[in-house]
Amino acid sequence: MNNIQHHDIKKLALDYGTPLYVYSKQSIEDNYTKLRDTFMKYYPHTRIHFSVKANSNLHILKQFNDMGCGADCSSPYEVMLAKHAGFSDDRIIYTGNYESVSDFSSLTDYKVKVNLDDITSFSRMHSVYNPEVISFRINPGIGKGGYEGITTGGTDAKFGVPYEKALYGYQLAKEKGYKRFGIHMMTGSNNLEPYYFAQVVEKLMMIAGNIFDKIGSAPEYVDIGGGFGIPYEDDDEVLDIELTAKLVAEVFEEKCAKYGFGKPSLLLEPGRYLVGNAGWLITKVTGVKHSYKHFVGVDAGMSTLIRPALYGAKHRTYVYGKDVPEWNVNLCGQICENSDIFAKNVFMPPVSEGDLLILRDVGAYGFTMASNYNNRPRPAEVIIDNDNVRLIRRREKFEDFLRLYES
Ligand SMILES: Cc1ncc(COP(=O)(O)O)c(C=O)c1O
């Protein structure tokens, strides 16, 4: 699984305080190697861009850069962070959403690939910035995600260009002198079914076939986004990456041959798959209330990990040193919102103040979605590297809160 479990959770809590994000460097490497090697076995021109929004800790970005991975960035500051971590421009792709002119003008120092969210985005970009390679994010009319909030394709999704209109975007770009193109989609996150990936790639390739035939060129890359899911609960399926890669590569190569695309790069932009299971959250019980039911309160909250409050997401939770689940509890954070609940009506061992809890699989969309709501400091992050524990971001202090105010 990962090497966090071999560490003394109590010592980590004592040394670094709680709540605390703990990552496993080895698990990140294992996840990346598995995905890369499996896809490259079936299609050698596969390239992986880690989705920075999933976990943007600079040290983790540096690890991805050292492993030869690219970066998928969703804002100009993510591009700058990726540059800071050492990624070269040719391994960075920027995909915004309702991008502003100023978003594009902050990219002018770089030569990153730009993936446009709409045809109107093209005009805003073209007024200030002319990258060498562009693509449009296609909404293929279908989407699928683990929750509604992470379904990013289909007629209700706010992302991308409807496929019926996308041709016009490419024609416009060609008219303005652009010659090098890719094509992109991202239709949902946390998918566990291999056949869904093949189905949606087939759809994208048919859309691409039509577009590139009409504009008389071929895409340099086809970016199929991320969305590779992980199990969050014991009875969740594990995504069969071998089958996914095989099915995707088969349909991809078949359509490349049919439309005369040659061998474009197949880009993947995974976030969750690469870091999700590599992060745990350690939190401490601060209060136990026997009200209409058992309420267990901890020193983490929706400001630390918002996924349960935002999507109803579940994270397996363990009590350090106790394993007989006798209480039916609501597990709550300290934030002043009734939705600040990690889990409702779950069975856990009886706990008392000071007990430590471990929430699993928080490495993706955990810390990156943390906030200062209720003026709570964002937690520290540590990484386990072989047998060593390294602080990779300190806990925020009150002085950090005052830093940005004008006197
Ligand atoms: C454009 C884009 N690429 C990649 C990702 C990463 O998705 P995941 O973490 O499901 O792999 C996202 C997530 O929302 C995204 O919006």
The ligand as an SDF file (V2000), in Angstrom:
LIG
                    3D

 16 16  0  0  0  0  0  0  0  0999 V2000
   -8.2410   19.8870  -17.1380 C   0  0  0  0  0  0  0  0  0  0  0  0
   -8.0040   18.8730  -16.0700 C   0  0  0  0  0  0  0  0  0  0  0  0
   -7.0280   17.9740  -16.2380 N   0  0  0  0  0  0  0  0  0  0  0  0
   -6.7510   17.0560  -15.3020 C   0  0  0  0  0  0  0  0  0  0  0  0
   -7.4700   16.9830  -14.1110 C   0  0  0  0  0  0  0  0  0  0  0  0
   -7.0870   15.9480  -13.0990 C   0  0  0  0  0  0  0  0  0  0  0  0
   -8.1110   15.0710  -12.8210 O   0  0  0  0  0  0  0  0  0  0  0  0
   -7.9060   13.7690  -11.9500 P   0  0  0  0  0  0  0  0  0  0  0  0
   -7.3830   14.1810  -10.6330 O   0  0  0  0  0  0  0  0  0  0  0  0
   -9.2400   13.1630  -11.8790 O   0  0  0  0  0  0  0  0  0  0  0  0
   -6.9470   12.8830  -12.6780 O   0  0  0  0  0  0  0  0  0  0  0  0
   -8.5220   17.8810  -13.9000 C   0  0  0  0  0  0  0  0  0  0  0  0
   -9.3180   17.8140  -12.6630 C   0  0  0  0  0  0  0  0  0  0  0  0
  -10.3550   18.3700  -12.4980 O   0  0  0  0  0  0  0  0  0  0  0  0
   -8.7950   18.8620  -14.9100 C   0  0  0  0  0  0  0  0  0  0  0  0
   -9.7780   19.7490  -14.7580 O   0  0  0  0  0  0  0  0  0  0  0  0
  1  2  1  0
  2  3  1  0
  2 15  2  0
  3  4  2  0
  4  5  1  0
  5  6  1  0
  5 12  2  0
  6  7  1  0
  7  8  1  0
  8  9  2  0
  8 10  1  0
  8 11  1  0
 12 13  1  0
 12 15  1  0
 13 14  2  0
 15 16  1  0
M  END
$$$$
